[in-house]
Amino acid sequence: EAQLVESGGGLVQAGGSLRLSCAASGFTLSDYDIGWFRQAPGQEREGVSCISSSDGSTYYTDSVEGRFTISSDNAKNTVYLQMNSLKPENTAVYYCTAPVDYDGDDNCNSYRDAEYWGEGTQVTVSA
């Protein structure tokens, strides 16, 4: 079965770091533009970061720019999200998805009916 599985979430104090992983099975992740999205309780899902499969260009939402880094390891068929200097407002369930509507610049949106969505991983940042 082709699927995405996120891992690496947890509870961390403000200022701490986590690295999320998005592992693909049953398909080749590098064939797609990939995105990380998050949803906090009572809030809309929002885009966090995306990476292009064609040239490796990346997108970050303004609030995480400079603190989060998206990367991919094609040999492991996995995309990562390194999150540093975490803040309580980063608390959410984080999802990876493929494909995403990424223009290679400063716009990245998910597709509601995207081919692949993971189940999500909970990130909780305490003050």
N, C-alpha and C positions, 0 to 999 in steps of 0.2 A: 504494500500500500504506500503510495506516495504521500509524504507528509512533512510538515515542519514541526520541530520540537524546540521550544525555548527552555533555557535553564539559566541558573546563575543568580536568580533573584534572592532576596532575603531581607533581613532587618539590619540596618546600619545607622550609625549616628551621623548627624549632620557633619559635613566635611569629609566623610569617608568615601570609599570607592567600591564599586561593584563592576564585574564584567559579565554581561549577558551573552549567551551563545544562542544561535539559531541554527540548528543542524537539520539538513535536508536528507531525506531518504527517498529512494525511488525515482528521483529526478536530479538533474544537474542544476545546482543553484546558480552557477555562473551564466546560465542561459537567460537569466532574468535580472531586471532591476529589482532591488530588494529594499524594503523599508521597515523601520521600527516605528510603531505607533503605541500610544499609551492611552489609558482611560482611567481617570480617577472617579471615585464614587460621586454620582450625581452630576458628572460632567460629560461633555461630548468627547469622543475619541479624537485625539490630535496627533499629527505627524511629529515625530521627533528627529528622525534622520533617515536618509536614503543613500544608496550607492548605485552607481551606474555599472551595468555589466560590460558596456562597450569600452569605456575609457577610465573607469574608476573614479569619476567625479562624484563629489559628495554634497549632500544638503544637510543643514542643521536648522532647526527652528531657533529663533533668536535667543530664547531663554536658556539654551544649552550650548550655544556656540562657545568654543574655547574650553569647555569642560567635558564634553562627550566626544568620543571618536568612534566612527564606524569603520570596520575593516572586514576583509574577507580572506579566507584561506581555502583556495580552490581544491587543494589536495585533501582537505578534511570536509569539503562540501559544507562549509559553515561560515556564517557571518557573525561578527561580534559587535557589541556595543560596549565600549569602555566608558564608564561613567565615574568621573572624579568630582570632588568638591560637591558632593550631593547635598541637596537642600530638602527640607520637609515637603516643599511643594512639588518635588519630583516623585512623591509617593503615588503609585498607580500600578495597574496591571499593564505590563509591557508585552506587546505582540509583534511578531515579525510576519511579513506577508510578501507574496510574490504573485504576479508582477505588481509594480506600482506605476503610476503615471508621473514619471519624473522627466523634466525637460532638460536636465543636465545643468541647471543653473540654480534658481532659488524657488522653484515650485515643485512640490512633490505631494501627490495625493494618492490615497488608497482607492482601490476598487472594492465596492461592497461585495461584489460577487467574484472577487479575485480567485484565481485558481487554487492558491494555497494561503491558508491562515493557520498560525499555530494556536495552541490553547492558551498561551499567555504565561507569564511568570510575574509573581507579585514582588514589587519593590516597595519597601517601607523605610522611610527615613525619619528617625526620631530627632526631636529638637535637642 
